[in-house]
Amino acid sequence: MKAKPLDLLFVAFLMASILMNSGVSRAQTKNNFGIIDVQKVLRMSLAAQKIRPQLEKLKNKFRKNIDISKKKLRKTKKKLQTERSILSPEAYVKKRKVFQRQVTAIQRRVHSLNRALDRALANAMGIIHKSIRKITLELAREKSLQFVVPKRMFLYSDSKLDITSEVMNRLNKEMPTVKVIIPPISNLSSKK
């Protein structure tokens, strides 16, 4: 779930007011506050980088199957066009409707496959995101951090507060790869 800019701004103001009103000195807050660039970790981690090749492999497999089906449809269309002058109008209309149903079925299949690939990507990235949260929590406890905030909330931050590289290193050790799993295609229409 994406945070809205107003929500992020509210969290930043809330955090700043808590720190200012609690009487915590600047020296004390340095060690109790962390910043993480979640988007960088999601983009640069080993597991995230290994998702794209897996998706491309799956896309190519699906594309080959769809291309075979399209080739069959083109042959059917060509045959239908040559038979048009031979068939009665009723027979031609009947065959044309069968052909249109085949085209619609292929279009639905392509749409379902694309949704399945999108869902597989989202699921794989969700697994990485959960691990990032877990690792960030562990790191926050180890360093006694009271807050860990996404970097995008700040215009400027001291690099000493940044825990991004530590989180990424741990993530790369704990999860060097994540398997992209295509959900059952027949179930996609009911989940949307």
Secondary structure as UniProt FT lines:
FT   HELIX           5..21
FT   TURN            22..23
FT   HELIX           26..30
FT   TURN            31..32
FT   STRAND          33..36
FT   HELIX           38..44
FT   HELIX           46..49
FT   HELIX           51..83
FT   TURN            84..86
FT   HELIX           89..142
FT   TURN            143..144
FT   STRAND          147..150
FT   HELIX           151..153
FT   HELIX           159..161
FT   HELIX           164..174
FT   HELIX           185..187
FT   HELIX           188..191
//
